[in-house]
């Protein structure tokens, strides 16, 4: 859901839509629960990485198949190739610059994405700061969206 001040009620958006522009869509930005949404078809070792081939459990997710390269030592993805049902590569996400954000939170601080659908274009997200914050379940409701600015 998307809340735009002065528009009225929240707008429903899908995981394939982008609200930030560029090649990223909502599924790329939001932290997905891969274990819930995908089944592991194959796991292989590639040097310092594992290559996981994941297949969607349902059609409700953004990508039918994902090939995820995971760093063995840090156990974080280094790249994620996203495929359509047809087998066509839609985009590749590149996770770079592993950073300790504190409180035991180690994550890539740079995410780049490129796509054969947008030749010559690349989108980049850079995280300078991430902090954990406890929030009540009620915050994640449609009624709370208009008050989102109060929560920052």
C-alpha positions as a Markdown table, in Angstrom:
| # | Residue | x | y | z |
|---|---|---|---|---|
| 1 | Unk | 0.0 | 0.0 | 0.0 |
| 2 | Unk | 1.1 | 3.6 | -0.7 |
| 3 | Unk | 0.1 | 6.7 | 1.2 |
| 4 | Unk | 0.4 | 10.0 | -0.5 |
| 5 | Unk | -0.5 | 13.0 | 1.6 |
| 6 | Unk | -3.5 | 15.0 | 0.4 |
| 7 | Unk | -4.6 | 12.2 | -2.0 |
| 8 | Unk | -7.1 | 10.6 | 0.3 |
| 9 | Unk | -7.1 | 6.9 | 0.9 |
| 10 | Unk | -4.0 | 4.6 | 0.5 |
| 11 | Unk | -3.3 | 3.2 | -3.0 |
| 12 | Unk | -2.8 | -0.5 | -3.5 |
| 13 | Unk | 0.5 | -1.3 | -5.3 |
| 14 | Unk | 1.9 | -4.7 | -6.3 |
| 15 | Unk | 5.4 | -6.0 | -5.6 |
| 16 | Unk | 6.3 | -5.5 | -9.3 |
| 17 | Unk | 5.5 | -1.8 | -9.2 |
| 18 | Unk | 8.1 | 0.8 | -8.4 |
| 19 | Unk | 7.5 | 3.8 | -6.1 |
| 20 | Unk | 11.1 | 5.0 | -6.2 |
| 21 | Unk | 11.6 | 5.0 | -9.9 |
| 22 | Unk | 14.4 | 3.3 | -11.8 |
| 23 | Unk | 14.8 | -0.4 | -12.2 |
| 24 | Unk | 14.0 | -1.3 | -8.6 |
| 25 | Unk | 10.5 | -2.5 | -7.7 |
| 26 | Unk | 8.9 | -3.0 | -4.3 |
| 27 | Unk | 9.9 | -6.7 | -4.2 |
| 28 | Unk | 13.6 | -5.7 | -4.6 |
| 29 | Unk | 13.5 | -3.1 | -1.8 |
| 30 | Unk | 11.4 | -4.9 | 0.7 |
| 31 | Unk | 13.0 | -7.7 | 2.7 |
| 32 | Unk | 11.4 | -10.9 | 1.4 |
| 33 | Unk | 10.9 | -14.1 | 3.3 |
| 34 | Unk | 12.5 | -16.3 | 0.7 |
| 35 | Unk | 11.9 | -19.5 | 2.8 |
| 36 | Unk | 8.2 | -18.9 | 2.8 |
| 37 | Unk | 7.8 | -17.8 | -0.8 |
| 38 | Unk | 10.3 | -20.0 | -2.6 |
| 39 | Unk | 11.5 | -23.6 | -2.6 |
| 40 | Unk | 15.1 | -24.5 | -3.1 |
| 41 | Unk | 15.5 | -26.5 | -6.3 |
| 42 | Unk | 19.3 | -26.8 | -6.3 |
| 43 | Unk | 22.3 | -25.8 | -4.2 |
| 44 | Unk | 25.8 | -25.8 | -5.6 |
| 45 | Unk | 29.2 | -24.4 | -4.4 |
| 46 | Unk | 31.0 | -21.9 | -6.5 |
| 47 | Unk | 34.3 | -21.0 | -4.8 |
| 48 | Unk | 33.6 | -18.7 | -1.9 |
| 49 | Unk | 29.8 | -18.7 | -2.6 |
| 50 | Unk | 26.8 | -20.9 | -2.7 |
| 51 | Unk | 24.5 | -20.8 | -5.7 |
| 52 | Unk | 20.9 | -21.3 | -4.7 |
| 53 | Unk | 18.3 | -21.9 | -7.4 |
| 54 | Unk | 14.9 | -21.0 | -6.0 |
| 55 | Unk | 11.4 | -21.7 | -7.5 |
| 56 | Unk | 8.3 | -19.7 | -6.5 |
| 57 | Unk | 5.8 | -21.6 | -4.5 |
| 58 | Unk | 2.9 | -19.6 | -6.0 |
| 59 | Unk | 2.3 | -17.0 | -8.7 |
| 60 | Unk | 1.8 | -14.4 | -6.0 |
| 61 | Unk | 5.5 | -13.4 | -5.9 |
| 62 | Unk | 7.3 | -11.0 | -8.3 |
| 63 | Unk | 9.7 | -13.6 | -9.8 |
| 64 | Unk | 9.1 | -17.2 | -10.8 |
| 65 | Unk | 12.7 | -18.3 | -10.4 |
| 66 | Unk | 15.7 | -16.8 | -8.6 |
| 67 | Unk | 19.4 | -17.6 | -8.8 |
| 68 | Unk | 21.0 | -16.3 | -5.6 |
| 69 | Unk | 24.7 | -16.2 | -5.0 |
| 70 | Unk | 25.4 | -16.2 | -1.3 |
| 71 | Unk | 28.8 | -15.5 | 0.3 |
| 72 | Unk | 29.7 | -18.6 | 2.4 |
| 73 | Unk | 31.5 | -16.7 | 5.2 |
| 74 | Unk | 29.1 | -13.7 | 5.7 |
| 75 | Unk | 26.0 | -15.7 | 4.7 |
| 76 | Unk | 24.6 | -12.7 | 2.7 |
| 77 | Unk | 23.6 | -12.5 | -0.9 |
| 78 | Unk | 26.1 | -11.0 | -3.3 |
| 79 | Unk | 23.8 | -11.2 | -6.4 |
| 80 | Unk | 20.3 | -12.2 | -7.2 |
| 81 | Unk | 19.2 | -13.0 | -10.8 |
| 82 | Unk | 15.4 | -12.8 | -11.2 |
| 83 | Unk | 13.5 | -14.7 | -13.9 |
| 84 | Unk | 10.0 | -14.6 | -15.4 |
| 85 | Unk | 7.8 | -17.7 | -15.8 |
| 86 | Unk | 9.1 | -17.8 | -19.5 |
| 87 | Unk | 12.7 | -18.2 | -18.2 |
| 88 | Unk | 13.6 | -14.7 | -19.4 |
| 89 | Unk | 16.1 | -12.8 | -17.1 |
| 90 | Unk | 14.2 | -9.8 | -15.8 |
| 91 | Unk | 16.9 | -8.2 | -13.7 |
| 92 | Unk | 20.0 | -8.8 | -11.5 |
| 93 | Unk | 20.6 | -7.3 | -8.1 |
| 94 | Unk | 24.2 | -6.9 | -7.0 |
| 95 | Unk | 24.7 | -6.5 | -3.2 |
| 96 | Unk | 28.0 | -4.8 | -2.4 |
| 97 | Unk | 30.0 | -3.2 | 0.5 |
| 98 | Unk | 29.1 | -5.3 | 3.5 |
| 99 | Unk | 28.8 | -2.9 | 6.5 |
| 100 | Unk | 28.3 | -3.3 | 10.2 |
| 101 | Unk | 25.4 | -1.1 | 11.1 |
| 102 | Unk | 25.6 | -1.9 | 14.8 |
| 103 | Unk | 23.4 | -4.0 | 17.0 |
| 104 | Unk | 24.6 | -7.1 | 15.2 |
| 105 | Unk | 23.2 | -5.9 | 11.9 |
| 106 | Unk | 25.6 | -6.7 | 9.1 |
| 107 | Unk | 24.3 | -6.0 | 5.6 |
| 108 | Unk | 25.4 | -4.9 | 2.2 |
| 109 | Unk | 25.3 | -1.1 | 2.1 |
| 110 | Unk | 25.0 | -0.8 | -1.7 |
| 111 | Unk | 22.5 | -2.5 | -3.9 |
| 112 | Unk | 22.7 | -2.1 | -7.7 |
| 113 | Unk | 20.3 | -3.4 | -10.2 |
| 114 | Unk | 20.5 | -3.8 | -13.9 |
| 115 | Unk | 18.1 | -5.3 | -16.4 |
| 116 | Unk | 18.2 | -6.4 | -20.1 |
| 117 | Unk | 14.8 | -4.7 | -20.3 |
| 118 | Unk | 16.5 | -1.4 | -19.5 |
| 119 | Unk | 19.7 | -1.6 | -21.4 |
| 120 | Unk | 22.2 | 1.0 | -20.4 |
| 121 | Unk | 20.4 | 1.9 | -17.2 |
| 122 | Unk | 21.4 | 1.0 | -13.6 |
| 123 | Unk | 19.7 | 1.9 | -10.4 |
| 124 | Unk | 21.7 | 2.2 | -7.1 |
| 125 | Unk | 20.5 | 2.3 | -3.5 |
| 126 | Unk | 23.0 | 3.3 | -0.8 |
| 127 | Unk | 22.3 | 2.7 | 2.9 |
| 128 | Unk | 24.2 | 5.1 | 5.1 |
| 129 | Unk | 22.4 | 4.2 | 8.3 |
| 130 | Unk | 20.1 | 1.4 | 9.5 |
| 131 | Unk | 18.8 | 1.1 | 13.0 |
| 132 | Unk | 16.5 | -1.3 | 14.7 |
| 133 | Unk | 13.2 | 0.1 | 16.0 |
| 134 | Unk | 10.5 | -1.7 | 17.9 |
| 135 | Unk | 7.0 | -1.0 | 16.5 |
| 136 | Unk | 3.6 | -2.2 | 17.5 |
| 137 | Unk | 1.7 | -4.5 | 15.1 |
| 138 | Unk | -1.0 | -1.8 | 14.7 |
| 139 | Unk | 1.4 | 0.4 | 12.8 |
| 140 | Unk | 1.2 | -2.1 | 9.9 |
| 141 | Unk | -2.4 | -1.4 | 9.1 |
| 142 | Unk | -4.2 | 0.8 | 6.5 |
| 143 | Unk | -5.5 | 3.0 | 9.3 |
| 144 | Unk | -2.0 | 3.9 | 10.5 |
| 145 | Unk | -0.7 | 4.9 | 7.0 |
| 146 | Unk | -1.9 | 8.5 | 7.2 |
| 147 | Unk | 0.0 | 8.9 | 10.5 |
| 148 | Unk | 3.3 | 7.4 | 9.2 |
| 149 | Unk | 5.2 | 10.7 | 9.6 |
| 150 | Unk | 4.5 | 10.7 | 13.3 |
| 151 | Unk | 6.5 | 7.4 | 13.6 |
| 152 | Unk | 9.8 | 8.7 | 12.3 |
